[in-house]
Amino acid sequence: MTTIDENILIDSIKNGDTNAYAKLVDRYKDLVYTLAIRMLKNREEAEEIAQDTFIKVFKSLDKFKGDSKFSTWIYRVAYNTCLDAIKKNKKHQNDVAIDEYTFNKLDTIDNALESIIKEERSVLIKNCISRLPEESSVILTLFYFEELSLEEISKVINIEANTVKVKLFRARKKLAVILEEYLQPQNRISYGKG
């Protein structure tokens, strides 16, 4: 969606077009939910935060000035809403199974095997990211999964782009340590001695 399309959509919403608002929610719901699940590590809370985010977006559309991309602004609203929930609840749950895999969508054995390998990697990485503190988790998610630039991430979490770069580097180092913990047992080969 181009900036012009987004501006038309925003204007339509401001003029009371509920279909335009539904389009906006549909366009950004996955992005907002992904950010919320990374920060809160709880599906129910993430769903509530996603709903709250879109209510806030609707109520504050007049505040969007177009200084950044609309998606960055929505991320910012979602990020702040998550921070508010974290402060309010003062709890984190790390026992979330993210994105359960369903086998019934696979067509052939070859596709199944390839999909399982990709999914195992994805689940492994998501599980490792979920073990990181929420700021590291969010930065990695925004950079790798949502493909935001350092500048866009800096606008979302309200810190300088250079600071984001440093935090991203540190988060990657932490993630590497966690990944190594996961992979260590798989790297040991038994030669049948014993």
N, C-alpha and C positions, 0 to 999 in steps of 0.2 A: 504494500500500500504506500503510495507516494505521499509526500507532505501535503500536496494539494488535495488529494483524496481524504486525508485525515482531517484537514481543515473543513472540508465540505461536510464530513461526517459530524464533526464537533458542532458546526453551525446548525446542522439538522437536529442534533440532540438538544441544543439550546432552544430551538424553536418547538420542542415538544414531540419530535418524531421518535416514538418508542422503538420502531424497527431499526433506526440508526443506532440507538443505544444497544439493542440486542446484537447488532453487527460488531460494535465496539467490544462488548463483553466476549463474544465468540472469538474475536481476533486475538485478544490478550489473555483469555482465561488460563491457558496452559502456562504462559510465562509467569503470571502472578502466582498460580498454584505451585509451580516448581520452586520459585523463590521462597514461598511460605513453607513448603515441606522441608527445604534445606535449612531454614532458620529454626523452625519450631520442632521438627522431627516428630510430628504427630499429625496424622491424616485429618482427624476431626477438627483440630485447631486450624490446620492449614486451610481447610474448606471454609471455616468461619471467617478467617482472615481474608481469604479471596473475596468472599461476599462483602465483607466490610470495606475492602479496598475499592470495589466497584461502586459502592454507595458513596464513599468519600470522593471518588473520581467524578461521579455524577453531580454531587453537590458543589464541587469546587472546580468545575470546568472553566468558569470565568477566570480562575487564577492561572490557568495555563497560558503563558505568554508566547510560546513558540521559540524560546531561547535555546531549547534543546529538542531532540526528537521526542515525539509524543510517547513512544515506548519507554524512553528514559524517564520521563515524568511519571508515567504509571508505575514503573519500577520503584521510583523514589517514594511514591505514596504507599506502595506495598511494603517496602522496606521499613518505613516509619511505622506503619501499622503493625508489622511483626515486632519491631522493637518495643512498641507500647504493650503488646501482648506478653512479651518476655518479661518486661518490667512488672507487669501486673501479676503474672502467674508465678514468676520466680522459680520456674521448674522447666526441666527439659527431659524428654523421654527418648532414650537411644534405642529402644527396642522396636523400632518401626521397620517393618518389611516393606521396602519401597518397590513399587512396580512389579507385582507378582506376574510371573510368566505363564502364559497359556499356550499349551501345545496344540490345541484343536484348530489353530489358525494356519498350521503348516500344511503345505500341499504334498511334498515328497520327502523321502528319507534324506536325500542330499540337502534339500532346503532346511530340513529339520536340524540336521547336524550343524550346518553353517549358522543357523539362527541361534541354536543353543550356545555355541561358542561365543558369538557376539553378545548374547544376553548374559552369559556368565561373566564376561568381561565387564559389561555395563553394570551388572549387579555388584560385582566386586568393587568397581570404582565408586559406585554410589554408596556402598556400605562403608568403604574406607573414608569417603568424604563425610559421611554422617558422623564419624567418630571425631572429626575435627571440631574446634570451637566454631560457633555460628558465623563469626566474621570471616574466618578462613574458608568455611564451607560456602558461604555466599559469594565470596570473591572468585573462587574456583568455578562455581556454577555459572556465574555471570560471564566469566571469561571463556570457559571451554564449552559449556553446554548451550549458552544463549549467545555466545560469540559477540559480546559487547567489547568495545575498545576500552583502553585504560581511562580515557577521558570520559566516556559514558559511565563507566563504573564509578569514577570519582564523583560524578553528579548524583548517582543513585545513593551512594553511602556518605556523601558530603565530606570527602577528604581530597587532598591534592592528588593529581594523577601520579606524581612521583612517589607519593606515599603508597598509593595503590600498587605500583610496580614493586616496591619493597615488600609489601604485605603479600602480594601474589607470589613472589619468589620464596618467602618464608612458608607460605601455605603449601607450595609445591614440595619444599623440603620435608615438611611434616607429613604430607601425603606419601612421599617416597618411603619414609620410615614405616608408616602403617602398611603400605603395599608390600614392603619387604617382609613384614611380620606374617602377612597372609600367604605369601608365596614361598617362604622358607621351607615349610614341611613338604611342599610339592617338589622342591628341587633336590631333596634327598633321594638317592636311588639305592635300592637294596639289590645286592648281587647274589642273594641267596646264601650267603655265608652265615653261619651261626648255628 
